[in-house]
């Protein structure tokens, strides 16, 4: 447990020594350098530097006594402060990057398709696309892929809930049209149960070049993502291709609309 905690703290920007000293201080609450050395195993000479950095982060306090004594602020306050500092830093970096990106994107004219690897990265891109939808979202899928992966990876259950929430908000509050072409009646029923205002049609997809373990999403005829599940040695992951090129997206939108026209209306009464 401690090893995992130390690893997580390092992901938050702590050095190895800072993480060990901080965890020791959380346990002891009020300690001298000698006590921290015994508990953390960090050399005395290195503890002073770690404490100074933790103090700069604003998550520990010291008492100017002999010997010097240190204590941490409550963990909830410490994490909240770290989150605020991180968000402020991200905002500053984003402003700088947007300035650079804006200057370079003015010269871009070629339509490109990009590959996105990894379930977390694909999910983030999917959520970003859906949030940006203003008029229409078209999806060709069994709906099973992401739901199955969400059930397998606990960390993605929240993202799956977020996606369903976006669908409902977009259709109910923002008037965005959601057209969902499902592979079977069972999945169509599940989709409609989760997103009552979606327009759902059923197509068995026989002869479709896309595997049922994949789905296609087009947003506003201007952004497209083709998502494919990969299974290697029993491990399931996602990879996707994405573009916001008008020509590619418009072509895929045309194909999906053609598929929509040839798909049957889903009738809940007939599925029972």
N, C-alpha and C positions, 0 to 999 in steps of 0.2 A: 504493500500500500504506500509506504513512504517513498519507495523507488519511483512509483508511478506519479506521486505528487511532485517529487523533485523534477521529473521529466516534464510535467505540465507547467511548472513554474519557469523552466528554461524556455519553453515555447512562448511564454509571456514576456521574455526578454531578460530574465535573470541569468547571471552566470552560474556555473555549478557551485561555486563557493557561496554566492549570494543566496541561492536556493537553500543550501544546507544550513547556513547561519540563520536564515529567516525561519525555517521550519523548527530549528532548535529553540529560537526565541519565542515562537508561538507556544511551544510545549512548556517552556520554563516561565514565560511571561515577564520575568524581571531577573536579569542575569548580568554577571560580569563577563569579561572576555575569557577568563579561565574556565568558567562554567560552560560557556558556549563552545570552547575548544574541546572540552571533554565530551559534550553531547553530540557535536556535529562532526568531530574528527578533522575539522579544518585547521591548518597550522595557525598558531598565534599571529604570526607576521601577516598572514593573509586575511585574518578576521577583521583587522582594523579597516582595510580597504573595502571589504564587503559591507561592513557596517556604515561606512561613509556613503557608499552608493545607495544603500537601503534608506539612509536618512535623507538623501537627496530626492529619493522617490516619494518621501513624505509618509512612509508607512511604519517608521519606528521613531522612538524618542529616546533621549538620553538624559541622565542625571549627572551634573558636573560635580562628582564626588570622588573620593579616593577609597577604593578603586572606582572607576567609571562604571555606571550601571545603565543597562539598556532595557527597553521594553517595546513591544509592538502595539500598535493601535488595534482595535478589534478587527478581525479578518474581514468582516462584511464591509467595514469602512475602507479598509485597505484595498480590497478588490474594486469597490466602487470608484475609488480615487484612480486606480490604475486604468480602469475602463474610460474614465473621463479624459485622462491624459492621452490614452491611446487614440480615442476618438478625435481629440483636438489635433493630434499629430497627423492622423489620417486626413482630416479636413485640409490641413495646410499642404500636405503632400498632393492631395487630389487637385487643389487649386493650381499648383505648379505644373502637375502633369497635364491637366486640361489645357493650360496655356500652350504647352509644348505641342500637345496632340492637335489642338486647333490650328496651329501654324502649319503643321505637316499635312493634316487631312485635307486642306484646301487644294492640294495638288494631286489627290488620289482620284483617279477616274476608272481604273481597272477593277472589274468585279472579281472578287476572290472568294474561294470557299476555304473555310478553316476547320481543322480537326480539333476536337476537344476530347481529352481522355480522362477517365476517372468518374465514378458515380457522383462524387461531391461537386466536381467542376461542371458536369453536364447538368446537374440539378440546379446549380446556381444560375447557369445560363438560361435554363427553362423558366425559372421564376422571373428573371430579368425580362425575358421576352413577354411573358404573360402580363406583367405589371405595366409594360409599355403599350399594350393593345388599346386601340382607340375605337376601332370599328368592328373588326371581325377576327375570330380565332377559328381556324379549321384544323381538325385533328383526324388522322387516319390511324387507328390503333385498336388493339383488343382491350386496352386499358389495363391489361394484366401486368405488363412489364414493370412499370414503376411501382405498382402496388406490391408485387411480389418481392421486389428488392427492398422496399420500405419495410416489409415484414421481416426480411432477413437481417437488415442492418438497423439496429435500434436507433442510431443517430439520424436516420432518414425518415422516421415516422413523423417527426415534427414537420419536415419539409413536405411530406405527402399531404398532411393536414393543411399546410399553408397553401399548397397548389389548389386543393379543393375550395378553400376559402376564397382564393383569388377568382376562381371560376364563378362562384356564387356572387361575389361583389361586382365583378365585371358585368354579369348578366342582369342582376337585380337592381344595382344602383347606377351603373354607368351606361347601360343600354348597349353593351357590346354583344354582338351576335356570336354564339358559340355553336358551331356545327361539328358534331362528333360522329364519325363513321366507325361503327364497331364491327367486329368480326363475327359476333354471334348474339343471339337473343339474350342469353344469360348476362353477358357483359353489358349489353345495352341497358338492361334493367338496373344493373348496379350503378351505371353512370347516371341514369335519370333519377335514381333514388338519392344520389349524392348531390346532383346539380339539377334540380327540378326545372329550371328555365332553359336548359340546354336543348338544342334540336338534335335528336339522335336518329340515325338510320343504321340499318344492318346490311352488311355485304359480306358474303362468305369469303371473299377475296381469293377465290380459286384462280390460279394462274397469275396472281399478283406477284411482281418481282420482289416485293418486300416480304421478309419473313414475318410471321405473327409475333416474333420476339422483337419487333421493332415498331417504331411509330414515327409519323411525319407530322410536323406542326408548321403551319404558315400563319403569320400574324400580319394583318392589314395588307396582304399582297406584297409586303416589302421585306419580310424577314422570315427565314426558313431554317428549321432544324430537323435533321433526320437522325434518329437515335437508334442505336443497335446494341443489343445485349450480347456480350461475349462470355463464353463459358470455357475456361481453361483449367484442366485438372480439378474440376469440381468447384472452382472459384467463379463467382459471377461478378461481372463488372460492366460498365457502360462506356461506350465511345460514341461520338456524334460528329456529324459534319454540320456546319452552320454558315450561313451567309446572309448579308443584308443587301446583296446585289439585286437590283430591281428586276433584271432579266431572268435570273435563276428563280427568284421567289415568285414572279408572275407566272412563269411556266409551270412551277409546281402547283400554284394556286389553281391554274386552269385544269391541271390533271385531277386535282382533288375535287373540283367542282363537277368534272365529268363523272368521277366516281360517285359523287353525291347524287347526281341525277339518276344513275343506274342502280342506286341502293334502295332497298325497301323501307317504307316508313315503319318505325317500331311501334307496335301496338301491345301495351302491357297486358290487355285482356286476352290476347291470343297466345301469350307466352306461358299461360298456366293451363 
